Amino acid sequence: MRVVIARFPFDLTKNEVLELMKGVKPEPITSGSVTIGRRQYPLKQVGAVITRQDRRDFSAGEVARAMTQLGFTCSTHLEADAPARALTPFETASALLGTTSTPL
């Protein structure tokens, strides 16, 4: 299938991507990711491996679009990225005392 990344067309198949990523250790994921086989890779890492271009030459969105067209599952956000709500002083004291009561 023909996909375009960084304004360059690439003729790739799902099997070719699987073969290219075989043996590549996933880097820590900080933004979007793609599931290849049983591993999750950062979109930029996958783009760099399959295009052999510098990561600054393409966006994660371009790689996500191409990988989705090839049948891979992409995630553009992390569930753990949501900032935790700060506890109120009462909730902090309750947690330290081991109770779960709420203020009246």
C-alpha positions as CSV (number, residue, x, y, z in Angstrom):
1,M,0.0,0.0,0.0
2,R,1.3,3.4,-0.8
3,V,1.6,5.8,2.2
4,V,3.0,9.3,2.3
5,I,5.3,10.3,5.1
6,A,7.3,13.6,5.0
7,R,6.0,14.3,1.5
8,F,7.6,11.1,0.2
9,P,5.6,8.1,-1.0
10,F,6.5,4.7,0.5
11,D,5.1,1.3,-0.8
12,L,4.8,-0.7,2.4
13,T,2.9,-3.7,3.5
14,K,2.0,-4.8,7.1
15,N,4.4,-7.7,6.9
16,E,7.3,-5.4,5.8
17,V,6.7,-3.1,8.8
18,L,6.6,-6.2,11.1
19,E,9.9,-7.3,9.6
20,L,11.6,-3.9,9.8
21,M,10.6,-3.5,13.5
22,K,11.6,-7.1,14.4
23,G,14.4,-6.9,17.0
24,V,13.9,-3.1,17.6
25,K,13.7,-2.3,21.3
26,P,10.8,0.2,22.0
27,E,11.8,3.5,23.4
28,P,9.8,5.1,26.3
29,I,6.5,6.4,25.0
30,T,5.9,10.1,25.7
31,S,3.1,10.9,23.2
32,G,1.5,8.8,20.5
33,S,2.2,5.1,20.0
34,V,1.5,2.2,17.6
35,T,1.1,-1.4,18.5
36,I,3.2,-3.7,16.3
37,G,3.1,-7.3,17.2
38,R,2.9,-7.4,20.9
39,R,4.9,-4.3,21.5
40,Q,4.0,-0.6,21.6
41,Y,6.4,1.8,19.9
42,P,6.5,5.6,19.8
43,L,5.2,6.9,16.5
44,K,8.4,8.9,15.8
45,Q,10.6,5.8,16.4
46,V,8.6,3.7,13.9
47,G,8.6,6.5,11.4
48,A,12.4,6.8,11.7
49,V,12.9,3.1,11.2
50,I,10.6,2.6,8.3
51,T,11.6,5.8,6.4
52,R,15.2,6.0,7.4
53,Q,14.7,9.8,7.8
54,D,15.4,12.1,10.7
55,R,12.5,12.4,13.2
56,R,12.3,16.1,12.6
57,D,11.3,15.5,8.9
58,F,7.8,14.1,9.7
59,S,5.1,14.4,12.3
60,A,3.7,11.7,14.5
61,G,0.3,12.3,12.8
62,E,1.7,11.3,9.4
63,V,3.1,8.1,10.9
64,A,-0.2,7.4,12.7
65,R,-2.2,7.9,9.5
66,A,0.1,5.6,7.6
67,M,0.2,2.9,10.3
68,T,-3.6,3.0,10.6
69,Q,-3.9,2.5,6.8
70,L,-1.7,-0.5,7.1
71,G,-3.9,-2.0,9.8
72,F,-2.0,-1.2,13.0
73,T,-3.6,0.2,16.1
74,C,-2.4,3.7,17.0
75,S,-3.0,5.7,20.2
76,T,-2.3,9.4,20.1
77,H,-2.6,10.0,23.9
78,L,-1.6,8.3,27.1
79,E,-4.2,7.5,29.7
80,A,-1.7,8.2,32.4
81,D,-1.2,11.8,31.1
82,A,-4.2,13.1,32.9
83,P,-3.0,15.3,35.8
84,A,-3.9,14.0,39.2
85,R,-6.3,16.2,41.2
86,A,-4.6,17.7,44.3
87,L,-6.1,16.5,47.6
88,T,-7.6,19.0,49.9
89,P,-6.1,19.3,53.4
90,F,-9.1,17.4,54.8
91,E,-8.6,14.6,52.3
92,T,-4.9,14.4,53.0
93,A,-5.6,14.1,56.8
94,S,-8.2,11.5,56.2
95,A,-5.9,9.5,54.0
96,L,-3.1,9.7,56.7
97,L,-5.6,8.5,59.3
98,G,-6.9,5.7,57.1
99,T,-10.5,7.0,56.9
100,T,-12.5,7.8,53.9
101,S,-15.1,10.1,55.4
102,T,-16.1,13.4,53.7
103,P,-16.5,16.8,55.4
104,L,-19.9,17.9,56.4
